[in-house]
Amino acid sequence: MANTDLSGAKNRPLSPHLSIYKPTLTMMMSIVHRVTGMALYAGTLLLVWWLLAAASGPNAYMKVQWFMGTLVGEVILFGYTWALIHHMFGGIRHFIWDTGHGFGPTEREWLVRVGLAGSIVTTVILWVVGYAVMGGSR
């Protein structure tokens, strides 16, 4: 039961505020993991738009393909690809933690750095291979 003072107000302990913590890479990547999870919802709407256009006929599909081929569309697709890959690496990190490993300060930082670098490198490789297979930018 919470203590009450003489005025009847509950005197509860305060949770530590973010201002007392020194930001670490692990903390920042935890926030980014949540943000990329939310971004995947928005990106999935793009996938639904593309599938609906493909099912609707050539004119609708051509409009979607045109948008995805613009600079804005490609930046959005690149960001969606990175969010998907980064979220996957974050999930692997959490899976490793679920097994009871990687909790030491060195291991935590190493896992985060590998996940961040791995997501960037994997995204770039996927796009380079994609452009090579497609024959370059259209």
C-alpha positions in Angstrom: 0.0 0.0 0.0 1.3 3.5 -0.8 2.2 5.8 2.0 0.1 8.9 2.4 1.2 12.2 4.0 -1.0 14.3 6.3 -2.8 15.9 3.4 -4.0 12.6 2.2 -1.9 12.7 -1.0 -0.2 9.5 -1.9 3.5 9.7 -1.6 4.7 7.2 -4.2 8.3 6.7 -5.4 9.1 8.3 -8.7 10.5 6.2 -11.5 14.0 7.2 -12.7 13.7 9.8 -15.5 15.7 9.5 -18.7 17.8 12.5 -17.6 19.7 10.5 -15.0 20.8 7.9 -17.5 23.8 8.4 -19.8 22.6 7.5 -23.3 24.2 4.4 -24.7 24.2 2.9 -28.1 22.1 0.0 -26.8 19.5 2.4 -25.5 19.4 4.3 -28.8 19.1 1.1 -30.8 16.3 0.0 -28.5 14.4 3.1 -29.4 15.3 2.7 -33.1 14.0 -0.9 -32.9 10.6 0.4 -31.8 10.6 3.1 -34.5 11.5 0.7 -37.3 8.7 -1.6 -36.0 6.2 1.3 -36.5 7.7 2.1 -39.9 7.1 -1.4 -41.0 3.4 -0.9 -40.5 3.5 2.1 -42.9 5.7 0.2 -45.4 3.3 -2.7 -45.4 0.7 -0.3 -46.7 3.0 0.2 -49.7 3.1 -3.5 -50.2 -0.7 -3.7 -50.0 -1.0 -0.9 -52.5 1.3 -2.7 -54.9 -0.6 -6.0 -54.5 -3.9 -4.3 -55.0 -2.6 -2.5 -58.1 -1.3 -5.7 -59.5 -4.7 -7.4 -59.0 -6.6 -4.4 -60.4 -5.0 -4.3 -63.8 -2.2 -2.8 -65.9 -3.1 0.9 -65.5 -3.2 0.8 -61.7 0.0 -1.3 -61.6 1.7 1.2 -63.9 0.8 4.1 -61.6 2.3 2.3 -58.6 5.4 1.3 -60.5 5.8 4.9 -61.7 5.7 6.2 -58.1 8.1 3.6 -56.9 10.5 4.5 -59.7 10.7 8.2 -58.7 13.4 9.5 -56.4 10.8 9.8 -53.5 9.6 6.3 -54.1 13.0 4.8 -54.2 14.0 6.7 -51.0 10.9 5.3 -49.3 11.6 1.8 -50.5 15.3 2.1 -49.4 14.1 3.2 -46.0 11.6 0.4 -45.8 14.2 -2.1 -46.7 16.6 -0.8 -44.1 13.8 -0.7 -41.4 13.0 -4.3 -42.2 16.6 -5.5 -42.1 17.4 -3.4 -39.0 14.3 -4.7 -37.2 15.3 -8.3 -38.1 18.8 -7.8 -36.6 17.3 -6.2 -33.5 15.0 -9.3 -33.2 18.1 -11.6 -33.5 19.8 -9.5 -30.7 16.7 -9.9 -28.5 16.6 -13.6 -29.3 20.2 -14.0 -28.2 19.3 -12.1 -25.0 16.3 -14.5 -24.5 18.8 -17.4 -24.4 20.6 -15.7 -21.5 23.6 -14.6 -23.4 25.1 -11.2 -24.4 24.2 -9.2 -21.2 27.7 -8.1 -20.4 28.6 -4.5 -21.2 31.0 -5.5 -23.9 28.7 -8.1 -25.4 25.7 -5.7 -25.5 27.7 -3.0 -27.3 29.2 -5.6 -29.7 25.7 -7.0 -30.6 24.3 -3.5 -31.2 27.3 -2.5 -33.4 27.0 -5.7 -35.4 23.3 -5.2 -35.8 23.6 -1.6 -36.9 26.5 -2.2 -39.3 24.9 -5.4 -40.5 21.7 -3.7 -41.3 23.4 -1.0 -43.3 25.7 -3.3 -45.2 22.9 -5.9 -45.9 20.5 -3.1 -47.2 23.2 -1.7 -49.5 24.1 -5.2 -50.8 20.4 -6.0 -51.5 20.0 -2.8 -53.4 23.2 -3.2 -55.4 22.2 -6.8 -56.3 18.7 -5.6 -57.1 19.9 -3.0 -59.5 22.4 -5.5 -61.1 19.6 -8.0 -61.7 17.2 -5.3 -63.0 19.8 -3.9 -65.4 20.3 -0.6 -63.6 18.0 2.3 -62.9 15.0 2.5 -65.2 
